[in-house]
Amino acid sequence: GSRSGSPAAWGAVVQRLGNDREQELQEEIAVFRRQLAGECRRASHSEARIAELECERDSIWEQRVQEEEKRTRAEVRLAACEKEWAACRERLAEERLRSTQ
């Protein structure tokens, strides 16, 4: 079968379809770029928040380590005091025993 219209007319149609498709692609690319830019902004916000949280975590961890060290030193001092207290009570008991004899 023969096609209606000249090759030049078909060429114009193909050209127009090509231009329309190119326009659609340009619009899709623009939308994609906007989405990507939004995601990049969100990502950099998330990265900043992650850095803040890591700092906070490290700070809390450091505090916890210091508190643990302080508690350990306090326990050592407490054990030394209890030992000395027991020795003093023992000496006192011996002195009382001697003074009653």
C-alpha positions in Angstrom: 0.0 0.0 0.0 1.0 3.5 -0.7 1.3 6.0 2.2 -0.5 9.2 2.0 1.6 12.3 2.2 5.0 13.2 0.9 8.3 12.1 2.4 8.8 15.7 3.4 5.6 15.7 5.4 6.6 12.5 7.1 9.9 14.0 7.9 8.2 17.0 9.5 6.0 14.6 11.6 9.1 12.6 12.7 10.9 15.8 13.4 8.0 17.1 15.6 7.7 13.8 17.4 11.5 13.9 18.0 11.2 17.4 19.3 8.3 16.5 21.6 10.2 13.5 22.9 13.3 15.6 23.5 11.2 18.2 25.4 9.7 15.3 27.5 13.2 14.0 28.3 14.5 17.5 29.2 11.5 17.9 31.6 12.2 14.4 33.1 15.9 15.4 33.5 14.9 18.6 35.2 12.6 16.8 37.6 15.3 14.2 38.3 17.9 17.0 38.9 15.5 18.7 41.4 14.9 15.4 43.2 18.6 14.7 43.3 19.3 18.2 44.7 16.7 17.7 47.4 18.2 14.3 48.3 21.7 15.8 48.4 20.4 18.6 50.7 18.7 16.0 52.9 21.9 13.8 52.8 24.1 16.6 53.8 21.7 17.5 56.6 21.7 13.8 57.7 25.5 13.8 57.6 25.7 16.9 59.7 23.2 15.3 62.2 25.2 12.1 62.2 28.4 14.1 63.0 26.5 15.9 65.9 25.2 12.6 67.3 28.7 11.0 67.1 30.1 14.0 69.0 27.4 13.7 71.6 27.9 9.9 71.9 31.7 10.4 72.3 31.2 13.0 74.9 28.7 10.9 76.9 31.1 7.9 76.6 34.0 10.0 77.9 31.9 11.2 80.8 30.9 7.6 81.5 34.6 6.5 81.5 35.5 9.4 83.8 32.6 8.5 86.2 33.7 4.9 86.2 37.3 5.8 87.0 36.0 8.1 89.8 33.8 5.3 91.2 36.7 2.9 91.1 39.0 5.4 93.0 36.2 5.9 95.5 35.8 2.2 96.0 39.5 1.8 96.6 39.4 4.7 99.2 36.4 3.1 100.8 38.1 -0.3 101.0 41.2 1.4 102.6 39.0 3.3 105.1 37.1 0.1 106.1 40.4 -1.8 106.5 41.8 1.0 108.7 38.5 1.3 110.7 38.6 -2.5 111.4 42.3 -2.2 112.5 41.4 0.8 114.8 38.5 -1.1 116.4 40.7 -4.1 116.9 43.4 -2.0 118.6 40.7 -0.3 120.7 39.3 -3.6 121.8 42.8 -4.8 122.7 43.5 -1.6 124.7 40.3 -2.0 126.6 41.0 -5.6 127.3 44.5 -4.7 128.6 43.1 -1.9 130.8 40.6 -4.2 132.5 43.3 -6.8 133.4 
